[in-house]
Amino acid sequence: MKKIVTCLSLFFILFISSLSAQESASEQYVVEKFDTLWDISDTRLEDSFLWPKLWNVNPHIENPDLIYPGTKLLIPSREELMRMPDYPTKKMPIAKKRKSRKSLKPESQNTWRFAPTVLKKHIIKKDLYISSGWIADEFSSIGKIFHSPEDRQIVGRNDIVYIKLDDEATVGKRFMVVRDIKIVEHPSTGKKVGHQIRVPGIVEVIGKDGTMTKAKVTASYEDILMGDGLLHYTGMEAPLLPENARTPDVRGYIIESQMNTYLLGSGDIIFLDKGEKDGLEVGDVFALFADLPAERTIGEIQIVSLQTRTAGAVLIDSEQELTVGSQWGKKEE
């Protein structure tokens, strides 16, 4: 009997420890302005597509597209969420059935059912969208990464850094790390187009060390270097696929690629010499043309980001390798 009691006690202790471990693996997060479940799943769980499961464990969120600053979310560990069903569940009433007089079972008023959800289709993944950057007239930033506690010159995800800012930032504030890659010149005219800006990662303020602002690298798309600049992060969302893509009557040149490679292939991000003022919209699709002597269509691109006079696009498909300087536009009827 004594052995049985001892075994039961040990089982109880292990059970309580297991519950405590699960609770400690969860964290509470307070929603900030511009936050989305997609963003929070990306930064806290390293997987944007876990957002339906995150919604599932926070039943006080009625509409996943409407979350408000100050709302508290419970964020379990990634491992716990991965074990959950693929779609969020909600309590839904079921139709009452006529009970038999002989039935002694109480009737359940509610049951758990799978609530249908529609995953939005994006032109490109969010990480690629953020990291691809843009072409600007001038490079500007509101601060920089200036030191690592380990005195490293290169840092990555989960590393700690010290940052300098033009203004003070509260704990939890996030910033895009930005880098001035090069001055882009037009491949046809040779004229300056602007500065190519790329986003190596994202940092979040976690506190102070004396007078220094301490931040954690929450996302890194490439090596982050000491001296890289900072800009406010505003919860950027990857562009959605339009139901009916346009093809306006515009033509131009590929002026640069995201990673500055000369030869280009499907899936690469490229920059164009036309932008919002030229009538382009995110989601527009254009043909790519082979070089002279005979013009022929050899691929397609789709606009993913816009600046005033330039645009970012993804190379959807190509029959052959393309180069910076290739032409794009609407096919002639």
C-alpha atoms as a printed R data frame, in Angstrom:
    type eleno elety resid chain resno       x      y       z
1   ATOM     1    CA   MET     A     1   0.000  0.000   0.000
2   ATOM     2    CA   LYS     A     2   2.835  2.350   0.908
3   ATOM     3    CA   LYS     A     3   4.444  1.748  -2.506
4   ATOM     4    CA   ILE     A     4   1.170  2.583  -4.273
5   ATOM     5    CA   VAL     A     5   0.829  5.864  -2.358
6   ATOM     6    CA   THR     A     6   4.447  6.731  -3.168
7   ATOM     7    CA   CYS     A     7   3.906  6.048  -6.887
8   ATOM     8    CA   LEU     A     8   0.720  8.118  -6.922
9   ATOM     9    CA   SER     A     9   2.508 10.992  -5.190
10  ATOM    10    CA   LEU     A    10   5.354 10.841  -7.702
11  ATOM    11    CA   PHE     A    11   2.873 10.819 -10.595
12  ATOM    12    CA   PHE     A    12   1.076 13.836  -9.116
13  ATOM    13    CA   ILE     A    13   4.335 15.769  -8.754
14  ATOM    14    CA   LEU     A    14   5.347 14.991 -12.343
15  ATOM    15    CA   PHE     A    15   1.889 15.995 -13.601
16  ATOM    16    CA   ILE     A    16   2.027 19.348 -11.782
17  ATOM    17    CA   SER     A    17   5.562 19.937 -13.078
18  ATOM    18    CA   SER     A    18   4.391 19.224 -16.608
19  ATOM    19    CA   LEU     A    19   1.570 21.758 -16.267
20  ATOM    20    CA   SER     A    20   3.952 24.354 -14.851
21  ATOM    21    CA   ALA     A    21   6.360 23.787 -17.753
22  ATOM    22    CA   GLN     A    22   3.551 24.259 -20.260
23  ATOM    23    CA   GLU     A    23   2.411 27.460 -18.538
24  ATOM    24    CA   SER     A    24   5.956 28.804 -18.466
25  ATOM    25    CA   ALA     A    25   6.274 28.118 -22.200
26  ATOM    26    CA   SER     A    26   3.388 30.503 -22.843
27  ATOM    27    CA   GLU     A    27   3.716 34.257 -22.785
28  ATOM    28    CA   GLN     A    28   1.362 37.203 -22.653
29  ATOM    29    CA   TYR     A    29   1.578 39.814 -25.383
30  ATOM    30    CA   VAL     A    30  -0.069 43.235 -25.517
31  ATOM    31    CA   VAL     A    31  -1.181 44.257 -29.005
32  ATOM    32    CA   GLU     A    32   0.413 47.426 -30.400
33  ATOM    33    CA   LYS     A    33  -0.782 49.802 -33.094
34  ATOM    34    CA   PHE     A    34  -0.573 48.265 -36.609
35  ATOM    35    CA   ASP     A    35  -0.101 44.739 -35.187
36  ATOM    36    CA   THR     A    36  -1.726 41.810 -36.983
37  ATOM    37    CA   LEU     A    37  -1.971 38.151 -35.997
38  ATOM    38    CA   TRP     A    38   0.192 37.425 -39.047
39  ATOM    39    CA   ASP     A    39   2.929 39.767 -37.737
40  ATOM    40    CA   ILE     A    40   2.725 38.482 -34.177
41  ATOM    41    CA   SER     A    41   2.923 34.857 -35.340
42  ATOM    42    CA   ASP     A    42   5.970 35.767 -37.415
43  ATOM    43    CA   THR     A    43   7.911 37.600 -34.693
44  ATOM    44    CA   ARG     A    44   6.913 35.476 -31.689
45  ATOM    45    CA   LEU     A    45   6.535 32.030 -33.251
46  ATOM    46    CA   GLU     A    46   8.801 32.309 -36.311
47  ATOM    47    CA   ASP     A    47   5.939 31.209 -38.577
48  ATOM    48    CA   SER     A    48   3.352 33.643 -39.977
49  ATOM    49    CA   PHE     A    49   1.052 30.766 -40.987
50  ATOM    50    CA   LEU     A    50   0.428 29.818 -37.356
51  ATOM    51    CA   TRP     A    51  -1.910 32.801 -36.996
52  ATOM    52    CA   PRO     A    52  -5.147 30.706 -37.228
53  ATOM    53    CA   LYS     A    53  -3.988 28.575 -34.292
54  ATOM    54    CA   LEU     A    54  -2.989 31.673 -32.341
55  ATOM    55    CA   TRP     A    55  -6.496 33.004 -32.960
56  ATOM    56    CA   ASN     A    56  -7.913 29.709 -31.768
57  ATOM    57    CA   VAL     A    57  -6.333 29.962 -28.300
58  ATOM    58    CA   ASN     A    58  -7.551 33.552 -27.864
59  ATOM    59    CA   PRO     A    59 -11.356 33.191 -28.066
60  ATOM    60    CA   HIS     A    60 -11.906 36.813 -26.990
61  ATOM    61    CA   ILE     A    61 -10.719 37.833 -30.482
62  ATOM    62    CA   GLU     A    62 -13.929 37.607 -32.505
63  ATOM    63    CA   ASN     A    63 -12.519 38.838 -35.826
64  ATOM    64    CA   PRO     A    64  -8.863 37.986 -36.611
65  ATOM    65    CA   ASP     A    65  -8.670 40.981 -38.958
66  ATOM    66    CA   LEU     A    66  -9.648 43.369 -36.149
67  ATOM    67    CA   ILE     A    67  -7.294 43.399 -33.182
68  ATOM    68    CA   TYR     A    68  -6.845 46.563 -31.189
69  ATOM    69    CA   PRO     A    69  -3.931 48.130 -29.264
70  ATOM    70    CA   GLY     A    70  -4.007 47.141 -25.605
71  ATOM    71    CA   THR     A    71  -5.628 43.748 -26.216
72  ATOM    72    CA   LYS     A    72  -3.845 40.948 -24.349
73  ATOM    73    CA   LEU     A    73  -2.995 37.738 -26.188
74  ATOM    74    CA   LEU     A    74  -1.887 34.387 -24.792
75  ATOM    75    CA   ILE     A    75   0.935 33.005 -26.941
76  ATOM    76    CA   PRO     A    76   1.711 29.317 -26.298
77  ATOM    77    CA   SER     A    77   4.957 27.789 -27.448
78  ATOM    78    CA   ARG     A    78   5.421 27.003 -31.121
79  ATOM    79    CA   GLU     A    79   5.476 23.274 -30.293
80  ATOM    80    CA   GLU     A    80   2.082 23.434 -28.553
81  ATOM    81    CA   LEU     A    81   0.481 25.273 -31.463
82  ATOM    82    CA   MET     A    82   1.935 22.851 -34.003
83  ATOM    83    CA   ARG     A    83   0.099 20.015 -32.235
84  ATOM    84    CA   MET     A    84  -3.247 21.790 -32.563
85  ATOM    85    CA   PRO     A    85  -5.730 21.335 -35.475
86  ATOM    86    CA   ASP     A    86  -5.103 23.262 -38.674
87  ATOM    87    CA   TYR     A    87  -8.130 25.525 -38.325
88  ATOM    88    CA   PRO     A    88  -9.392 27.648 -35.436
89  ATOM    89    CA   THR     A    89 -12.276 26.211 -33.417
90  ATOM    90    CA   LYS     A    90 -15.115 28.199 -31.938
91  ATOM    91    CA   LYS     A    91 -17.992 27.249 -29.674
92  ATOM    92    CA   MET     A    92 -21.127 27.009 -31.797
93  ATOM    93    CA   PRO     A    93 -24.670 26.083 -30.752
94  ATOM    94    CA   ILE     A    94 -26.125 22.884 -32.137
95  ATOM    95    CA   ALA     A    95 -29.752 22.231 -33.063
96  ATOM    96    CA   LYS     A    96 -31.817 20.778 -30.283
97  ATOM    97    CA   LYS     A    97 -33.177 17.282 -30.771
98  ATOM    98    CA   ARG     A    98 -36.363 15.875 -29.313
99  ATOM    99    CA   LYS     A    99 -35.361 13.775 -26.336
100 ATOM   100    CA   SER     A   100 -36.793 10.373 -25.729
101 ATOM   101    CA   ARG     A   101 -38.637 10.103 -22.445
102 ATOM   102    CA   LYS     A   102 -36.428  7.148 -21.659
103 ATOM   103    CA   SER     A   103 -33.237  9.112 -22.271
104 ATOM   104    CA   LEU     A   104 -31.468 10.029 -19.089
105 ATOM   105    CA   LYS     A   105 -28.467 11.788 -20.717
106 ATOM   106    CA   PRO     A   106 -28.359 15.577 -20.344
107 ATOM   107    CA   GLU     A   107 -28.440 17.438 -23.644
108 ATOM   108    CA   SER     A   108 -25.291 19.405 -24.525
109 ATOM   109    CA   GLN     A   109 -25.968 23.008 -25.478
110 ATOM   110    CA   ASN     A   110 -22.630 23.628 -27.167
111 ATOM   111    CA   THR     A   111 -19.965 21.639 -28.913
112 ATOM   112    CA   TRP     A   112 -16.573 22.391 -30.420
113 ATOM   113    CA   ARG     A   113 -16.611 22.565 -34.182
114 ATOM   114    CA   PHE     A   114 -14.125 23.667 -36.798
115 ATOM   115    CA   ALA     A   115 -14.841 27.190 -37.977
116 ATOM   116    CA   PRO     A   116 -14.002 27.665 -41.651
117 ATOM   117    CA   THR     A   117 -11.292 30.176 -42.430
118 ATOM   118    CA   VAL     A   118  -9.926 31.514 -45.679
119 ATOM   119    CA   LEU     A   119  -6.168 31.947 -45.871
120 ATOM   120    CA   LYS     A   120  -5.273 35.013 -47.856
121 ATOM   121    CA   LYS     A   121  -3.049 34.416 -50.847
122 ATOM   122    CA   HIS     A   122  -0.054 36.692 -51.099
123 ATOM   123    CA   ILE     A   123   2.019 37.511 -54.153
124 ATOM   124    CA   ILE     A   124   5.235 36.798 -52.216
125 ATOM   125    CA   LYS     A   125   6.099 35.764 -48.669
126 ATOM   126    CA   LYS     A   126   6.210 38.447 -46.013
127 ATOM   127    CA   ASP     A   127   9.917 38.002 -45.202
128 ATOM   128    CA   LEU     A   128  10.866 38.491 -48.853
129 ATOM   129    CA   TYR     A   129   8.546 41.497 -49.132
130 ATOM   130    CA   ILE     A   130  10.110 43.234 -46.127
131 ATOM   131    CA   SER     A   131  13.718 42.380 -46.922
132 ATOM   132    CA   SER     A   132  13.533 43.370 -50.607
133 ATOM   133    CA   GLY     A   133  13.550 47.071 -49.753
134 ATOM   134    CA   TRP     A   134  13.088 49.891 -52.253
135 ATOM   135    CA   ILE     A   135  14.825 52.614 -54.240
136 ATOM   136    CA   ALA     A   136  14.708 56.087 -52.653
137 ATOM   137    CA   ASP     A   137  15.909 59.513 -53.745
138 ATOM   138    CA   GLU     A   138  18.166 59.670 -50.679
139 ATOM   139    CA   PHE     A   139  19.108 57.356 -47.827
140 ATOM   140    CA   SER     A   140  17.698 58.417 -44.457
141 ATOM   141    CA   SER     A   141  17.392 56.808 -41.027
142 ATOM   142    CA   ILE     A   142  16.358 57.748 -37.496
143 ATOM   143    CA   GLY     A   143  19.181 55.911 -35.769
144 ATOM   144    CA   LYS     A   144  21.690 53.120 -36.126
145 ATOM   145    CA   ILE     A   145  23.033 49.911 -34.621
146 ATOM   146    CA   PHE     A   146  26.311 50.924 -33.030
147 ATOM   147    CA   HIS     A   147  27.535 48.161 -30.723
148 ATOM   148    CA   SER     A   148  27.190 44.534 -29.640
149 ATOM   149    CA   PRO     A   149  27.696 43.457 -25.994
150 ATOM   150    CA   GLU     A   150  29.997 40.708 -27.324
151 ATOM   151    CA   ASP     A   151  31.836 43.303 -29.427
152 ATOM   152    CA   ARG     A   152  30.787 41.545 -32.649
153 ATOM   153    CA   GLN     A   153  30.601 43.288 -36.010
154 ATOM   154    CA   ILE     A   154  27.962 40.921 -37.402
155 ATOM   155    CA   VAL     A   155  24.800 39.847 -35.568
156 ATOM   156    CA   GLY     A   156  21.705 37.770 -36.347
157 ATOM   157    CA   ARG     A   157  18.369 36.636 -34.953
158 ATOM   158    CA   ASN     A   158  18.049 36.677 -31.120
159 ATOM   159    CA   ASP     A   159  21.324 38.576 -30.691
160 ATOM   160    CA   ILE     A   160  21.408 41.650 -28.441
161 ATOM   161    CA   VAL     A   161  22.601 45.029 -29.757
162 ATOM   162    CA   TYR     A   162  22.821 48.622 -28.612
163 ATOM   163    CA   ILE     A   163  21.127 51.213 -30.785
164 ATOM   164    CA   LYS     A   164  21.280 54.981 -31.083
165 ATOM   165    CA   LEU     A   165  18.053 56.825 -31.879
166 ATOM   166    CA   ASP     A   166  17.131 60.424 -32.624
167 ATOM   167    CA   ASP     A   167  14.329 60.098 -30.028
168 ATOM   168    CA   GLU     A   168  13.701 57.839 -27.035
169 ATOM   169    CA   ALA     A   169  11.878 54.564 -27.644
170 ATOM   170    CA   THR     A   170   9.746 52.557 -25.219
171 ATOM   171    CA   VAL     A   171  10.207 48.840 -24.533
172 ATOM   172    CA   GLY     A   172   8.535 46.794 -27.265
173 ATOM   173    CA   LYS     A   173   9.064 49.375 -30.002
174 ATOM   174    CA   ARG     A   174  10.267 47.773 -33.241
175 ATOM   175    CA   PHE     A   175  12.529 49.116 -35.961
176 ATOM   176    CA   MET     A   176  13.534 47.976 -39.429
177 ATOM   177    CA   VAL     A   177  17.263 47.700 -39.951
178 ATOM   178    CA   VAL     A   178  18.076 49.509 -43.214
179 ATOM   179    CA   ARG     A   179  21.208 49.574 -45.361
180 ATOM   180    CA   ASP     A   180  22.258 51.886 -48.196
181 ATOM   181    CA   ILE     A   181  23.397 49.314 -50.784
182 ATOM   182    CA   LYS     A   182  24.378 51.442 -53.764
183 ATOM   183    CA   ILE     A   183  23.459 54.326 -56.039
184 ATOM   184    CA   VAL     A   184  21.384 52.922 -58.894
185 ATOM   185    CA   GLU     A   185  21.962 54.258 -62.396
186 ATOM   186    CA   HIS     A   186  19.575 53.724 -65.295
187 ATOM   187    CA   PRO     A   187  20.966 50.967 -67.566
188 ATOM   188    CA   SER     A   188  19.886 52.830 -70.707
189 ATOM   189    CA   THR     A   189  20.481 56.528 -69.942
190 ATOM   190    CA   GLY     A   190  23.180 56.221 -67.278
191 ATOM   191    CA   LYS     A   191  21.384 58.796 -65.113
192 ATOM   192    CA   LYS     A   192  21.116 58.430 -61.331
193 ATOM   193    CA   VAL     A   193  17.807 56.859 -60.278
194 ATOM   194    CA   GLY     A   194  18.317 56.765 -56.506
195 ATOM   195    CA   HIS     A   195  19.683 54.808 -53.543
196 ATOM   196    CA   GLN     A   196  18.920 51.111 -53.244
197 ATOM   197    CA   ILE     A   197  17.770 50.417 -49.672
198 ATOM   198    CA   ARG     A   198  17.637 46.873 -48.321
199 ATOM   199    CA   VAL     A   199  16.219 45.584 -44.992
200 ATOM   200    CA   PRO     A   200  18.554 43.046 -43.298
201 ATOM   201    CA   GLY     A   201  16.292 42.551 -40.274
202 ATOM   202    CA   ILE     A   202  14.086 43.866 -37.464
203 ATOM   203    CA   VAL     A   203  15.019 44.796 -33.895
204 ATOM   204    CA   GLU     A   204  12.875 45.356 -30.807
205 ATOM   205    CA   VAL     A   205  13.736 47.565 -27.827
206 ATOM   206    CA   ILE     A   206  13.987 45.468 -24.644
207 ATOM   207    CA   GLY     A   207  15.369 47.972 -22.120
208 ATOM   208    CA   LYS     A   208  18.314 50.093 -21.073
209 ATOM   209    CA   ASP     A   209  21.894 49.471 -20.014
210 ATOM   210    CA   GLY     A   210  22.693 52.705 -18.260
211 ATOM   211    CA   THR     A   211  22.182 55.382 -20.890
212 ATOM   212    CA   MET     A   212  22.301 52.922 -23.798
213 ATOM   213    CA   THR     A   213  19.170 51.556 -25.476
214 ATOM   214    CA   LYS     A   214  19.261 47.780 -25.696
215 ATOM   215    CA   ALA     A   215  17.436 45.870 -28.445
216 ATOM   216    CA   LYS     A   216  16.983 42.285 -29.582
217 ATOM   217    CA   VAL     A   217  17.172 41.136 -33.197
218 ATOM   218    CA   THR     A   218  13.749 39.529 -33.756
219 ATOM   219    CA   ALA     A   219  14.234 38.825 -37.471
220 ATOM   220    CA   SER     A   220  17.287 38.657 -39.709
221 ATOM   221    CA   TYR     A   221  17.072 38.173 -43.465
222 ATOM   222    CA   GLU     A   222  20.828 38.530 -43.929
223 ATOM   223    CA   ASP     A   223  23.790 39.489 -41.714
224 ATOM   224    CA   ILE     A   224  23.150 42.676 -39.708
225 ATOM   225    CA   LEU     A   225  26.197 44.929 -39.448
226 ATOM   226    CA   MET     A   226  27.305 47.532 -36.958
227 ATOM   227    CA   GLY     A   227  26.456 50.923 -38.468
228 ATOM   228    CA   ASP     A   228  23.264 49.775 -40.223
229 ATOM   229    CA   GLY     A   229  20.499 52.380 -40.013
230 ATOM   230    CA   LEU     A   230  17.035 52.179 -38.449
231 ATOM   231    CA   LEU     A   231  13.505 53.159 -39.470
232 ATOM   232    CA   HIS     A   232  10.171 52.721 -37.687
233 ATOM   233    CA   TYR     A   233   8.556 49.322 -38.333
234 ATOM   234    CA   THR     A   234   4.842 49.698 -39.047
235 ATOM   235    CA   GLY     A   235   3.601 46.124 -39.389
236 ATOM   236    CA   MET     A   236   4.209 45.658 -43.112
237 ATOM   237    CA   GLU     A   237   1.921 43.164 -44.851
238 ATOM   238    CA   ALA     A   238   2.855 41.238 -47.975
239 ATOM   239    CA   PRO     A   239   0.639 42.239 -50.942
240 ATOM   240    CA   LEU     A   240  -2.372 40.089 -51.718
241 ATOM   241    CA   LEU     A   241  -3.011 38.528 -55.099
242 ATOM   242    CA   PRO     A   242  -5.617 40.646 -56.922
243 ATOM   243    CA   GLU     A   243  -8.715 38.911 -58.256
244 ATOM   244    CA   ASN     A   244  -8.168 40.483 -61.668
245 ATOM   245    CA   ALA     A   245  -4.640 41.698 -62.373
246 ATOM   246    CA   ARG     A   246  -4.278 44.782 -64.556
247 ATOM   247    CA   THR     A   247  -1.798 45.405 -67.344
248 ATOM   248    CA   PRO     A   248  -1.712 49.151 -68.029
249 ATOM   249    CA   ASP     A   249  -0.032 50.483 -71.154
250 ATOM   250    CA   VAL     A   250   3.379 51.171 -69.598
251 ATOM   251    CA   ARG     A   251   6.877 50.088 -70.652
252 ATOM   252    CA   GLY     A   252  10.274 50.352 -69.056
253 ATOM   253    CA   TYR     A   253  13.516 48.701 -67.954
254 ATOM   254    CA   ILE     A   254  14.713 46.467 -65.135
255 ATOM   255    CA   ILE     A   255  17.171 48.766 -63.349
256 ATOM   256    CA   GLU     A   256  18.443 46.574 -60.468
257 ATOM   257    CA   SER     A   257  17.854 43.331 -58.555
258 ATOM   258    CA   GLN     A   258  17.363 42.877 -54.830
259 ATOM   259    CA   MET     A   259  20.655 41.035 -54.294
260 ATOM   260    CA   ASN     A   260  22.517 42.877 -57.090
261 ATOM   261    CA   THR     A   261  22.899 39.817 -59.284
262 ATOM   262    CA   TYR     A   262  23.240 40.438 -63.001
263 ATOM   263    CA   LEU     A   263  21.515 37.258 -64.174
264 ATOM   264    CA   LEU     A   264  17.913 36.869 -63.005
265 ATOM   265    CA   GLY     A   265  15.553 33.908 -62.634
266 ATOM   266    CA   SER     A   266  12.037 33.033 -61.455
267 ATOM   267    CA   GLY     A   267  11.260 34.225 -57.926
268 ATOM   268    CA   ASP     A   268  13.849 37.016 -57.933
269 ATOM   269    CA   ILE     A   269  12.887 40.506 -56.796
270 ATOM   270    CA   ILE     A   270  13.713 43.247 -59.293
271 ATOM   271    CA   PHE     A   271  13.332 47.017 -59.474
272 ATOM   272    CA   LEU     A   272  11.734 48.935 -62.329
273 ATOM   273    CA   ASP     A   273  12.143 52.468 -63.654
274 ATOM   274    CA   LYS     A   274   8.416 53.274 -63.415
275 ATOM   275    CA   GLY     A   275   6.283 53.842 -60.331
276 ATOM   276    CA   GLU     A   276   3.090 55.227 -58.856
277 ATOM   277    CA   LYS     A   277   3.211 58.456 -60.860
278 ATOM   278    CA   ASP     A   278   3.414 56.400 -64.043
279 ATOM   279    CA   GLY     A   279   0.111 54.696 -63.232
280 ATOM   280    CA   LEU     A   280   1.377 51.441 -61.738
281 ATOM   281    CA   GLU     A   281  -0.466 49.609 -58.951
282 ATOM   282    CA   VAL     A   282   0.542 46.715 -56.720
283 ATOM   283    CA   GLY     A   283  -0.581 43.493 -58.398
284 ATOM   284    CA   ASP     A   284  -0.135 44.716 -61.996
285 ATOM   285    CA   VAL     A   285   1.299 42.072 -64.337
286 ATOM   286    CA   PHE     A   286   3.607 42.783 -67.277
287 ATOM   287    CA   ALA     A   287   5.421 40.825 -69.949
288 ATOM   288    CA   LEU     A   288   9.193 40.552 -70.250
289 ATOM   289    CA   PHE     A   289  10.754 40.900 -73.670
290 ATOM   290    CA   ALA     A   290  13.767 39.296 -75.289
291 ATOM   291    CA   ASP     A   291  16.475 41.562 -76.647
292 ATOM   292    CA   LEU     A   292  16.598 42.632 -80.256
293 ATOM   293    CA   PRO     A   293  16.640 41.848 -83.140
294 ATOM   294    CA   ALA     A   294  13.160 40.312 -82.725
295 ATOM   295    CA   GLU     A   295  10.977 41.288 -79.773
296 ATOM   296    CA   ARG     A   296   9.215 38.324 -78.195
297 ATOM   297    CA   THR     A   297   7.667 37.587 -74.806
298 ATOM   298    CA   ILE     A   298   9.874 35.440 -72.579
299 ATOM   299    CA   GLY     A   299   8.318 35.849 -69.124
300 ATOM   300    CA   GLU     A   300   6.134 37.772 -66.680
301 ATOM   301    CA   ILE     A   301   6.599 40.035 -63.681
302 ATOM   302    CA   GLN     A   302   4.154 41.264 -61.018
303 ATOM   303    CA   ILE     A   303   4.380 44.513 -59.049
304 ATOM   304    CA   VAL     A   304   4.817 44.021 -55.277
305 ATOM   305    CA   SER     A   305   5.774 47.510 -54.023
306 ATOM   306    CA   LEU     A   306   5.618 51.103 -55.210
307 ATOM   307    CA   GLN     A   307   7.593 54.299 -54.856
308 ATOM   308    CA   THR     A   308   6.866 57.542 -56.677
309 ATOM   309    CA   ARG     A   309   9.095 56.844 -59.686
310 ATOM   310    CA   THR     A   310  10.210 53.236 -59.132
311 ATOM   311    CA   ALA     A   311   8.636 49.892 -58.275
312 ATOM   312    CA   GLY     A   312   9.570 46.485 -56.915
313 ATOM   313    CA   ALA     A   313   8.403 43.373 -58.775
314 ATOM   314    CA   VAL     A   314   8.750 39.605 -58.594
315 ATOM   315    CA   LEU     A   315   9.846 37.611 -61.619
316 ATOM   316    CA   ILE     A   316   6.969 35.136 -61.958
317 ATOM   317    CA   ASP     A   317   8.185 33.124 -64.892
318 ATOM   318    CA   SER     A   318  10.876 33.265 -67.559
319 ATOM   319    CA   GLU     A   319  11.903 31.056 -70.443
320 ATOM   320    CA   GLN     A   320  15.528 32.115 -70.131
321 ATOM   321    CA   GLU     A   321  17.814 34.011 -67.791
322 ATOM   322    CA   LEU     A   322  17.257 37.755 -67.823
323 ATOM   323    CA   THR     A   323  19.618 40.588 -67.010
324 ATOM   324    CA   VAL     A   324  19.443 44.042 -65.499
325 ATOM   325    CA   GLY     A   325  18.556 46.252 -68.457
326 ATOM   326    CA   SER     A   326  15.914 43.888 -69.886
327 ATOM   327    CA   GLN     A   327  12.683 45.526 -71.000
328 ATOM   328    CA   TRP     A   328   9.172 44.920 -69.647
329 ATOM   329    CA   GLY     A   329   5.707 46.224 -70.414
330 ATOM   330    CA   LYS     A   330   2.337 45.555 -72.009
331 ATOM   331    CA   LYS     A   331   2.378 43.257 -74.996
332 ATOM   332    CA   GLU     A   332   1.311 44.790 -78.274
333 ATOM   333    CA   GLU     A   333  -2.079 43.576 -79.437
